[in-house]
Amino acid sequence: MAAAGWYHRDISQVVAEGLLAKAGRDGSFLVRDSESVKGAYALCLLFQRHVYTYRILPDDEGLLSVQTIQGIQAKCFRTLPDLISAYQHPNNGLVTPLLHPVHWARPDEDSGEPGRGRRLCQAGSEEGPAELVPLLTDGEDARGWGHTVPCPGAPLSSRTHIPQQLHQRLQEQVHSSPASDFMGFMAEYLTHHVQLDLEAQLRHLSTALATACRALHSEIDFTLAGLEILARVFDPPVSPRSPAKEQGFLSSDPDLELLLNKISAVNHLLSSLEKKVLKSLQEMVTRHDLALPRLAVAPPPAARPLAVQNFEVKVGKSQRAALTVDMESGTVTVTKQGSGSAEEVIPQDKILQLIKYQSVQSKVRLVCARDNQKSLSRDFIFPSARKREAFCQLLQLMKIQHSNLDEPELISVYVGTWNMGSTPPPRSLASWLTSRGLGHTQDETMACIPHDIYVIGTQENSLGDREWVEFLCASLKTLMAIDYRVVALQCLWSIKIVVLVKPEHQRRISHVHTSSVKTGIANTLGNKGAVGVSFLFNGTSFGFINCHLASGSEKTHRRNQNYSDILHSLALGDKRLGGFDLTLRFTHLFWFGDLNYRLDMDVQDILTHVVKKEFQALLAVDQLSLEREKNKVFLQFSEGDISFPPTYRYERGTRDTYVWQKSKPTGMRINVPSWCDRILWKSHPETHVVCNSYGCTDDIVTSDHSPVFATFEVGVTSQFVPKEAPGSGPEALACIEWESIEVILKTTSRSKCYIEFHSYCLEEVQRSGENTFQNCDIPGFLKLGWSSKHLPVLNPILPDLEYLGDQHLLLSIKGVESCESYGECCLAVRSAIGTTAQQFETSLFHRGEETGSVRGWMRVRVPRGRCGTRERLYEWISFEEEDAEPAAEAPMCPKPPPQRLRSRPRSLPEPATGYTNPAYFIFEGVP
C-alpha cells in the first residue's frame, strides 16, 4: 500500500457511506474518526452494496486493534497503516478483505479556500482529539505514519518518525509563505530538538522561539519609545516601565519573558493613552477657563407612557369605537362613538381569550366572561395589522403585570445582527435597538418597551470588547432607563456576540457556556467563523449563534460547508447531549449573522425589483432560500417574512444607492444587492415562540450593511413545585409507553440498532433492545422496527400533568456494533398525554443533515389526582380563520394544551399531518 489517503478524519457516517456507495466495488474501504469513542477510529467497508462498520480501538499502550466479540483474541498493531495492511489479506474476520481504498478527494474550486481536507476543529469538537495524525495526500508514504503523537511514556520506537512527520507538515504550511525566515528556526527545532522536549518540558522550544523572535525586539522598542514620548506629553511624570527594566528594553536580549513584558507594555500604553489625553484636555479646560466646541446632541427619544393607550376601531360593519387600555388599573374600556351608550369597562381577569384572525390581519375577537357564567364575544377591526398587534401585545403585558406568578411564563427576546464594515458605529443606535425602520416593524406604541433579553451579534466590529459592551449598555440605558446586566461576551477576531438581560432576570440565568469556531482559510483563520452563547433561563434552554460565512456569489457550497463545520465543532449546551445534533440541544436556538448568501440574478434586474418593492421575485432566487428548500442547510429552521430591501451592499453614508462593483487586485468584483444579514430560529415542538418583528434600519449608514433586528415572544418554564409534597402519600408514577416504533434510515448499512432515550424528566438515559424487524430491500435505505416488548417504559421523575406538558424526549438511533448515531429527533411529551396512544412522525437529523424518519405510537399515562393544569399566559391568544367559531363557554376543567384547537402563527412551520419522508412511500409501494 503506497498511500494513506483512505483516512478521512472527522467526516460523518452518512458522508462515509456516500463515498463508498459512489466507489461501488466490493472491498472498498475508508477510515474515519469514531463519533462515539474519542481517540478511536471507524473502519467502513463496502460489501454487496452494504456498508459494514468496525471500530478500531487503542489500548492502554497505544496499540490498535479491531473490536471483536467476547472470547476472540484481538490482533494488535502499532500504527493504523500496519493494521490496514494486515486486513488486506483474507480470513481475518472481516466480511471481505480491504481491497480498494477510497481516497480523500481534494475540494472543488467552489470551496474557495485551500486546505479544506486538512481542517482541524477549533473548539468544542466531540470527536477526534487534537493529537490525531494529520491527513496525508495520495503521494505521501504511509509507512512513517504513527497512530498518535506519543506522550513521554510511549515506547521509543513510536517516536522515531516524529521529526520527519512534523518537518513535512511544516513544509506544507509555509509553502509560498512570507514567513520562511522565521520557519528556518522552527525547522531546525523540529529536526534536532523536538524529541528531547518530550522530557525537557519544552525548554528547547522556548529557546527556538526566543531566537526566532529576536528581530521583533527592535520593532517593539521603536514603537514603544514613540508611544512613551506621546504619553509623556500628557502625563510627564508617569512611565509604565520600571527603572529596573529600562536598560533591558534597549537591549537585544532574546529572552522570551522580556519580549512578553515589552508586548504587555505596548498593550498598556495603547489602552491607557486615550484616557490620559481626555483627562489632560479636561484639566486644561478647567485650569485655563477654555471653551471647547460642543456638538449638538439630540435628546434621547422619550418613551411614550404606557399607563393609558387609545385605539380607534370599527365594531360591526360601520360602528366606530375607541378601545382604551389602562395598564395600571388592568382594564380595557370600550366607548362607542355617537351612540350615547355608556362605556363598558372590562377587567383583565375577565378576558378569557383573544383570537387573532389570519384571513383579516387587522381583526381581533375578544372573549370575555360575564356574571351569568356565559361568555361574550366582541369583534374589533383596527386600522392596520400593526395596530392590532400593538393592542394584543399591550393586553399580554397587562396580563403579565397583573398576574400573581413568582416566575415569568413569557419573555421578550431581541436579536440583532450587523456587519459594521470595520468602522465605528454612529453615536446613536436607537432605531436598531427599538426595531424601527423597514420591514415588519412594531407600532410606535411598543417601540420603547424594554425587552427581557437583548442578543447583539456583530461582524467586522473594530471596537474593543469592553468598549463595545459599555457602548451597548449605555445606549440601552438611554433608551430604556434600565441598567442591563451582561450575561456573556464571546469574540472571535472581529465577530462578537453580547447577551444582556434585565437586572431582575440575572438570578434566573445559569449554566452559561460560550464557544467559537474558525472557518476562514483552512479553518485556521478567524476572519470567518462563529461565536455562540448558551444558557438556561429557569427551566428553558437557549442557544444563540452569530456567524460570518464565506463571501462571494459563487461560494454557496463553501457557505454550506461553513454551516456544517459550525454545527459539528461549536461546543454549547449540556455536555451530556454532546452526541446530539446541535440544533436539538436547546429549547430555542437562534442563528443569525452575515450569512453572505446572495441573489442569483443580474444586478440590473435586482435593482429594478428593489425599486418596485417586488421582494418575492428576489426571494425566489435567494441562495439561502434555495439551499434550505434542498435541505442543504438550516433544516426545519424558521425565518420571519422578509418585507425589507436587501441589506447589502450600500454606499456608505446613504441608503439610497447600492454599490455593486468592487475593485480587487484580481480585477473587478460584482457584489449584487442581497439579503446577506439574516436571523433564523428553531424550537422544540409544542413550544411557544412568535416573531413580532423582522426588519432593518434605514438611518444607520456607517457601514455597507444595514443592521437587522428581530423580536420574539417566547414561552419559558420554571422549576415545577408539585402540590403534593413527595412522601406525603403513596407515590403514583406517570409512565410513557410505546406501542411500536418504526425507523427508516438513509444508509447502506445492515447494522442492528437500538434507541437511546434522553430527557430532563428522566433520572437517567434509557435504552431499548435491538430492533426486532429489519428490511433493506430498497437500495440506500434501511427500515427498522421495534415492538412494545423491546421498548422501555419510561417513568418521569414527577407525575404531574402540568409538569409533563413542558417536557421533551430526545431519541438517538444507534448502531449496535459502532454505538454511533444514525440520527436524532425530539418529541413533545404533551402531544401523547391521554388514555389512548397517539401517533407521531418526525425527521431524524445528524450533524445538520436529514438522515431518515421515525414514526410510531406513544402514550403518556398520568395518575389520577395529578391531572390538574392551568392555562399559560401565552395560551389565551389564539389564531383562527374567519369561519372558525370559538367555544361558547370556557371549560370548567381545563384540558391539556394539545387538546385546544389553536392555529399557529404563519411565521412558524405547520406541523406535519401525514408521512412526509419519501422513503415511506418507497417501502409501502405508494407511487
N, C-alpha and C positions, 0 to 999 in steps of 0.2 A: 504494500500500500504506500503510495508516494505522496499522499496529501491528507490533510486533516480538515478539509473543507466541509466534512459532514457534521461538524459541531456548530450548532445554530444558536448557542447561548440561550436567551430567555424568551424564545418565541413560544406562543401558546400551543396548547394541544390541538386546537382547531387548525391553526396555520400549519402545524407539522403534518397533520393528516392530509391537508390540501396539497402540500408539496409531494407527499408520497403518492397520492392519487394521480397527480399530474405525471409523475415518473412512470407509473403503470406497470412496472416489471416486478415479478415475484423476487424477493430478496433485496429490494430497495430499502435503504435504511438511512436514518439520521439520528443524531444525539442532541438533546436539548437539556436545559436545566430543569430539574424537578420543581413542580409547583407546590408539592406537599411537604418535602423534606429539604431543608436548607443544606447546601453542600453536596447534594446528591444529583444524579442525572436520570434522564428517562431515555431509554433506547427504543425507538419507534421503528417497527419492521413491517413491511407490506408482504402479505401472502394471500393469494386467492381473493384479491380485491378487498381484503380486510386488514386493518392496521392493528398489530399487537404491540403492546407497550410493556417493557420490562424496566424495573427500577435498578439502577446501579448505585450501590451504597458504599460509602467509605467506612472502614472500621477505625478503631482507636489509634492504629498505627498509620493510618492514611492509605491503607491498601484498599483497592476497589474490587467489588465482586457483584455479579448479577444476583438479585434476590431470588432465593429458591424456597421451595416448600420445606416444611419442617422435616428434619431427618436426612436431607440431601446435603452432602458436603459441598460448600461453595468454593469455586476456584478464585483465587486472589491474584491481583495484578498490581504492579507498582504504578503504572500510568494508564490513562484511558486509551491511548493508541495501542498499548500492548493487549489490553482486553479486547478491543475491536479486532485486532489481528488474529487473536486466538479463536474468536467466534466466527471467523470467515471459513472455518473448517466445519464439516458436517458432524452430526452426532454429539452436539454439545448442549442439547436440551432446548434449543430454540425451535420454533416451528419450521424454520428454514435457515440455512447459513446466511451470513451477511455477505451479499454478492455485489450490490450496486449502490455505492454511496451517493446520496443526494446532497450535492454541494450547495453551500451558501452562494446565492446569486448576488452580484453587485446591484445596488439600487439603480432604477432607471433615471433618466435625466429629469423626470418630474420631481424627484426628491429635492433637487436644487442644492443639496449640501453633501459634500464628500464625507466618507467615513461612516455612512449610516449603519453599516453592519458591525462596526466596532463600538457601538454605543455602550455606555455604562449607565445604569440607573443612578441618578444623582442623589435621590433621597427617598426614603420610605419604601424601597422595594422589599416585597415579602419573599423574594426568591433570589437565588444566586448571590452568595456572599462576595464581597469585593475582591477576595484573594483568588477567585477562579481564574483559570488560564485565559489568555487573550484569544480572540478569534484569529485564526491563521488563514491566509489566502491559499488558493489552489497550488501555487508554486512553491510553498514552504514545506520543509521537511518536518514530518510529524515525529521522527524518532527522538528528537530532543525536547519533546513537549511533556513536561511533568504535569501531574494532576493538580497540585496546588503549589503556591509559594510556601515552602515548609517553614514551620516555626523552629525555634532554637533546638527543640528536642528531636527533630526529624533526622532520619539516617543521612549520613554524609553523601551517599550515592545520589540522593534525590536533589542535592544542591549543585551537582557538577554542571548542570546546564543553565543555571540561573543567569550568569553573566551573558551568555550567548542569547538567551531569550530577551532579556531586558535591553541589551545593546541593539538587537534587531528592532524592538519596539521603539526605541529612541530614534533610530534612523527613519522609521516610518513617520513619526510625529514631526520631525524637523525637516522633512523633505521640502526644499524651496522655502525654508523659513529664515527670516532675518536674524534669528537668534542662534545662528550656527556657532559664533564665537563662544557664547555662553555655554552652549551644549558641548563644546570641546572639553570643558572641565568635567561635565557630567559623564561624558563618555569614558574618560579616564577612571572616574569613580566606579562606574558600573563594571569596568573591565578588571580592576585590581582590588577594590576595597569593599564592594557590596556584600560579599560573603562574610568578611570579617565583622561587618556591622551587626550580624545576627547575634553575636555575643558581646559586641563592644558598645551597645546601647546607642547606636547611630553617631558615634564620635567621628568617624571618617566622613559621614555625610555632612556634619556641621563644618568640618574643615573645608570640604569641597565647596559648599555654598558660600562660605566666607571668602574664599579665593575668587570664586566666580563673580561675587558682588563687589569686588574691590573698586571697580570703576564707578559704582553707584555713590561711593563716599564723596567724591569731588563734586558730583552733580548736586547732592543734597547739601553739601557745605555751601555751594554757591547760592542755592535757593534759600537756605536757612539764614545766611548772612543778610540777604536782601529783605527778608521778612522781619528780621530783628531790627534793622535800621528803620523800617516803616513803623514798627511797633514803638520804638523809642521816640519817634516824632510826637506820638500822642501820649506816651507813658514812659518818659526817660528813665525813671529810677528802676523800672521793673524789667527783668530779663528772665525768660523761662529757663535759662541754663544756669546751673550752679557753678561757682568758681572752680570747684574741683574738676569739672568736666570741660572747662574752657579749652585747655590745651588739647584734650583728646579729640575734640570736634575738628581741629585743624590738622590733625594727623591723618595718615592713610592706613592706620591700623585696621586690618581686615577682620577684627573680632566681630562676630555676629551680634553680640549683646550691645556693642557700641552702635552698630548700624540701626538696630531696633530703637535705641534711645534717640537717635537722630530723627528717625521717622516719627516717633512719638512727639518730639519737639515741634516738628513741622506741623503735625496734626493739631497740636495745642495752639500754635500761633495762628493758624488759619481759622480755627473755630472761635478764638477769643478776639481776633483783630476787629471784627465788626462791632462788638460790644465796646471795645476801647475807643474806637473812633466816635461812636454815638455818645459815650459818656464825656469824652473830651469836648465835643461840639456843644453839648448841653451846658458844661461848665463855662465855656467861653461866652455863650449867650447870657448866662446868669451874671458872670463877672463883669462883662463889658456892656451890659444892657443892649445887646444886639437884637435885631429883629430878623427872623428867618421868614422867607416866603412860605405862606400856608396854602395848601391845596384845598380847594372847596370839596368837602366830603358830604355827599348826600346822606341825610339821616336814614337810619335803617327803617325798612317798611314796618309800620306798626301793625301788629297782629289784630285783626278785627275781633272785637269781643264776642265770645260765643254764648253769652248769657241768654240772648234772645235773637232768633233769626226768623225772618219772614220769607214766605214763598207764595208767589201768585200761581194759582192752579185753576183748572176747569173741573167742575163736578157735573156729571151727566153730559148732555150734548152742548149746552151753551152757558150754563150757570157758572159764574166766576166766583172764586172764593179765595181767602187768604189762610194759609197754614202758618201758625206761629209756634216755633219750637223754643221752649224755655228750659234751658239746660239746668238751671239752678233749682227750679221747682219740680222739674221732671214731668212736664205736661206738654201736650200738643193741643192747640186751640184752633177750631175750625170756625171761620167767620165768613158767611155767605154775603156777597155784596148785593145791595139793593133789595133784599128780600124782607128785611125787617125782622127776621128771626133772630133769636138770641144766640149768643156764642155757645159753642159746645166745647167743653174742656175735657180732654181725655188724659187721665194719669198714665204714666208709662207702664205701671204694673197691670193695667187693663188692656194693653196692646198685646194680643196673643200671637199675631202673625203678620208679617209684611211680605206681600207677594209682588215680585218684580216680573212684569210681562216681557217675554222675549220678542213677541211679534210687534209690540208697540213699545219702543225703547224708552219712551217718556211717561209710561203709565205705571201706576202702582196701586195695589189694593191693601187697605188697612183692615185687619180683622180684630175687632175689639170685643171684650166681654161686657155683659150687662148684668144688672142685678137679678133678672129673671132666669139666669143660667143659660140664656141663649146668646149666641154671638151675633154681632152686627158687622156687615161688610160695607166698606166705602171705597169707591174708585176715584182716583185723582189723576189728572193729566197735567204734567209740568210743561213749561215752555221748551225744554230740551232734556236730553238724556243726562247731561252733566248736572242739571238742577235736580233731577230725580236722584242721581247718585249722591249728591251732597245731602239731600234730605234723609236718605236711607242711612248714610254714614253718621249723620248727627243723631238719629234715633238710636243707632248702635252705640255710639259714645254715651248717650244718655242712659241706656240700659246698663252699660258697664259702670258708669259713675254712681248709679243708684243701687247697684247690686250689693249684697252683703257678703260677697265672696272674699276670702282672705288671699286667694291666689288668682291671677288672671286666667281667663279661658280664651282670650282673644287678644292678640297684639298686632301692631302695625310694624312692618319692616320696610325700610327704604334701601334700595340698591342703586348705586350709581357707578358708571364707568366712563373714563375719559382718557384718551391719548393726548397728553399735554404738549406733545411736539417739542419736548426739551426746552420749553420756555416757561418763565414764571407765570403763575396764574394772575388773573386780574384781582383788583382789591376786593371785589365782592363776588361771591358765588351764590347769591340769593336765589336767582332763577333756577339754578341746578338743584340746590338743596330743598327748594319748595316746589319742585316738579312743575315749573311754569315754562311755557314755550310752545312747541309744535307737537302734534300728535294727540294721543289720548291723555289729556291733562285733567287735573281736578278743578272743580269750580273754585273761584276765589274764596268762597266761604271756608274751604278746607285747606287752603294753601299753607297757612301758617300754623296749623295744628301739629304739634311735635309728634314724631314717630317714636316708638319704643326702642327700636334698633336702627342704627344707620351703618351701612356697609359701603365703604368707598373704595373702589378699585381704580388705579391709575396705571398708565403705561407711559414710558418716556418722561418720567417725572424727575426733573433735575433738582428739586429741593431736597435738603437733608431730611432724614427721617423725623427727627424731633421737630424741626421747623414746620414740616408738613402737618404733623399731628396737632401742634399748637395752633396752626392756622385754621384747621378744620374745627377744632373745639371753640376757638374764638368766634368763628363765623356762625356756628350753631347757637352760641350763647347770645350773640347779637340778634339773631332771628327769633329764637325761641325762649330766651331768658332762662336757659337751663344749662347747668354745668354737666355736660355729658362725661361719662367715665369711659376710659379706654379699656376695652376687653383684650384686644390683641393688635399687634402690628407685625406684619411679615413682609419682607422685602427680598427681591432678587434683582440686583442691579437697579434699574430704574422702574421695575414693576413693583407696585406696592398695594397692599390691602390693609385697611384700617377698619376695626369694628368698634363702634361706640354705642353705649346704652344709657338709658335714663338712670339716675342715681338709685332710684328705688328698686331697680331690677338687678343691681350689681350682685346682691346676695343670691339671686336666682341662677346666676351663671356658674357653671362648674365644668370640669373635665375639658379645659381649653387645650387644643392642640394646634400647632402650626407646622407647615411644611412648604417646601418649594421644589421645583423640578426644572432643570435646564433643558431646552430643546433647540438651542442655537446650533451652530456648526458642529457636527459630530456629537451633538448632545452634550457638549462641554462648555459652551458659552451661554451666559445668562441674559444676552440681549433679547432672546426669545425664551418663553417658558411660562411657568405658572406659579402662583403663590396661593396658599389656601389656609383657611381657619375653620376649625370645627369646635363645637361646644354643646353642652346641654343647657336648655332653658327649662328649669324644673325637670319635667319628665320627657321633654321633647328634644330630639337631637337635630342640630342644624349643621350644614356644611356650606361653605362659601368658597368659590374658586374664581380667581381673577387671572386671566391668561393673556398672552400676546403671542399669536401664532405667526407662522411664516407669511411673508408678504409676497405680492406678485399675483397677477391674474392667472398665470399658468401653474401656480403651485397648489392646486386643490388637493392633490394626492398627498403632498407634504403636510398640509394643514391637517388632513385626516390622520396622518401618522403622528403629528404632534399631539392631537387629541388622545390617541391610543396610548402614547408614551406617558402622558399626564395621568390618565386613568390607572395605568399599571404601576406608576412609581410614586404617586403622591401619598404620603403616609398621614392619613387623617382618620378620625373616628376611633371607635372602640377597637383595641388591638385584637380582641377575641373574634372580631369579624374581619380580620385581615384577609382571609381566604375568599371573601365575597367581593363581587363587583363593587367598585367604589360607589356607584350610583344607587346601591341598595343599602348602604350602611347608615343612611340618615333618614329621619322622618321627612325632612325637607332639605333638598340640595339646590343651591343657586349657582349657576355657572355663567360668567359674564366676562367682558373684556374686549380687546381689539382682536376679534377672531379673524379678521382680514379676508373673509370670503367676499368675492367680487361679483359683479354683474356681467354675464356673458352676452353683451350686446354692444353694437357700435356706439361710440361715445356721443355722436350727434343725435342718434335715436334716443339714447338715455336722457339727454338734455331736453329733448322735445317732450318726453313723457313727464319729466320733473316739472316743467313749466305748466303743463296741463294737470298736474297732480294725479296722473294715471299710475298710481303706485302698484296696482295689481298686475299690470303688464310687466313691470320691472321685477316684481316678486316671482313671476313665472320663470325668470332667467337668473334668479338669485342662487349662487352656488351653494350656500348653506341650506336653503330650502330644498334644492335638488338632491344634495347629498343626504339629507335627512329622509327624503322620500325613498332613497335607495337603501336605507338602513345602514349607511356607512358611518354616521356619527350621530350623537345625541339621541339615541334610541329612547322613545317614549318620554322625551322632554317636551315641555310646553313653552310657548312664546306668545306674548301678547300680540294683538293685531298691530301691524305697522302702518301707521297713517301719517308719518312724517317723512320728509325728504331724506335722501342718502346723507349720511353724516360725514362723508369723506369724499373728495379731497377739496376743501375750500381754500380760497385765497385768504391768507392771514389778514386780519383787520376788517373783514367783511363777511357776511353770509349771503351775499348776492351773486357771487361768482365762484364757479368751480375751476380749479387749475388742474387740468388733466395731463399736461405734459411736464415731464421732469427730466432735466439733463443729467446724465450719468456719464462716467468715464468711458463706458462701453457704448454710449450712444443715447438717443432719446428714448425715454421710457414712458409708456402710456399708463396712467392710473385713472381708470374710468370712475366716475362717481359711484359709490357703493355704500351699502349698509354694513360697514366693517365692524361697527360697535354694537354689540348685542347683549341681551340679558335673557337667559332661559332658566327653567327650573324643572325639577322632578320631585314628586312627593309620593309617599306610600299611599296605597289605595285606601279609600274611605277616610281620608283626612281632609281638613278644611283649609283651602288656600285660594284666595281670589286676587287677581291682579286688578288694582284700582286705577293704575295709570301706567303708561308706557310712551315715552316721547323723548324729545331732545330740546335743548335750549336754542334760542335764536339771537342771544345778545352776548355770548361769551365767544370772543373772536381771536384770542391769542394763539390758538393752535389751528392746524388744518383739519382737525376733527372737532365736531360738536359734542359736548358732554351729553350722555344719555342717562335717563333715570327710569325707574320703575318702582311702584309702591305696591305692597301686598298686605292683605288681611289674612292672618294666619292663626288657626286654632292651635292651642297648646294645652298640655296636660300637666298635672302636678301630682305630688305624692298622694296616693289614694289612702284614705283612712276609713276602714270598714266600720259600719255602725255597731257591729257586734265584735267585741274585743276577742282576739284569739284565746282559746282555752275557756271561754265563758260557757260553752256547751259542747255537745257532740260535734266534732269537726266534719262538716259536709264538704265534699270535694266537687269542683267542677271538672268536667272531662272533655277533651277534644278527641273525637273518634273519627276514623276513616273507614269508609266502606270499600273504596278502591282508589288507586292512583295509577294513571297511565301516562307514560313519558315517551316523547319522540325526540330523538337526538339527531342532529346533523353530524354524523360520524361514520367512519368506515370500520370502527372497532366492533368486536363481538364480545366485549368485556361484560361480565356480570356487574351489576351496580347495586348500591344501597343509597338510602336517603338520610341525610342529617337534618335535624330539626333544631333551629336556634330561635330563642325568644327571651326577652327580659321577664316574661311571665313564667318561665320555667326555671327550676332550680339548677338544671344542668342540661347539656346538649343531649338530645335523644337520637337514637339511630334505629333504622328499620333493618329487617333482614334482607337477604338478597332477593332480587326480583324473581317472581315465580313464572313469568311469561316473557318470551323474547322472540322477536321477529326481525330478520334483517333481509327480507326478500327484495326490498326496494333499495337499489344501489345508492349509497351515500346517506342512508337513514337507518337508525336502529330504534325499534319500538320495544318498550319495556312495560311490564305490568306488575303490580303488587296487589294481592288480595288483602282483606282486612286482617287475616291471621298473621300476616308478616309485617303489619304496620303497628307501631306502638300507640297505646292510648296515652295521651298527654294530660297531665294533671297540673293546671296552673297553680301558682302559689297562693292566689286569692280566688275565691269562687264567685265574687260579686259581679253581677251583670254590668254595673256601671264601670267597674274596673276593666272587665274583659272587652268591653266595647271599644277601648282605646288601644288594644294590643294587636301585635302583628307577629306572624311567623315567617322566618326566613328558612327556605328549603335549599339544600345543595345536593345535587345528584353526583355521586362519586363512584369511580371505578373500584372494584374490589381489589384488583392487583396493584394499581398505581396509587390508590387513595387520592387521586386528583379529581378536581371538579369538572364535570362536563357542562354545568350550567347551574345558575341560581335564580331564585324568584322570591317574591314577597306576597303573602296572603293576609288579608284582613280577617281577624277573628270575628268581628261583629257581623260580617256577611253570613256566617254559618250558625249564629245563635238561634236556637229554636228546638222544637221537638222532632223535626224531620231533617234528614240530610239535605244539604244544599250543594248544587253542582258549581264547580269553579273551573276556570281555564285561564291560563296566563302564559306569557313567553318566558323562556329561560335565557339568561344572559351570562356571559363570561368574558371578562376583560374588554367590555364595551361592545361585544358582538352578540347578536342573537344566535343562540346555539340550539334552539329547539322549543318545544312547548310541553306543558304539563296540564293535565286535567284530571278531575276526579270528583269524589263526593265526600264531604266532611260535615260533621255535626258537632255543635258545642252545647253540652248539657249544663244547665245552671241549676243548683239545688233550690228547692222551694224555700222561700224566705230570704233569698238573695237576689231576687229578680227586680228589686226596686231600682229605678233610674230617674233621671231628670233631664229636662231639655237644656242643652248648652246655649250660651248666649248667641252663638253664631247659627243655631239651628232654627231660630224663629223667622229668619229671612229665607224665602224660597224663590225658585224661578219656575214660572209656569207659562204655557202657551195660552193664547187668547181664549180657547174654548174650554180650558180646564176650570173646574169649579172647586173651591176649597171645601173642606168638611164643614158641615153646618155647626157642629159642636166640637169643642175640644175634648179629646178622650179623657175619661176620668182616671184611667190607669195608663200613663204614657207607655207606649211600646218602645222597643229598642229602635234606635235611629234607622237601621236598614229597612224597617217596615214602613217608614214615612215615604210618601210619594213626592219626591223633590227632584227637580231638574238641576243639572249642574250648569254653572256659567259657561258661556260659549268659549271663553278663553281656556277652558280645560277640556282634555280629550274625553269623548264619550266612552263609557265602559263597554267592553265587548259584549255582544248579545248572542254570539254563536262561536263556533270554532273557526279561528282565523288562520291557523297555520296551514299552508298548502300541503304539508306532509300528511295531515289527517285525511285530506281528500284523496291523496295518493293511496294510502293504506286502505281506505274504506271504499275505493272504487267509484268515487264521485267524479264525473267528468269536469 
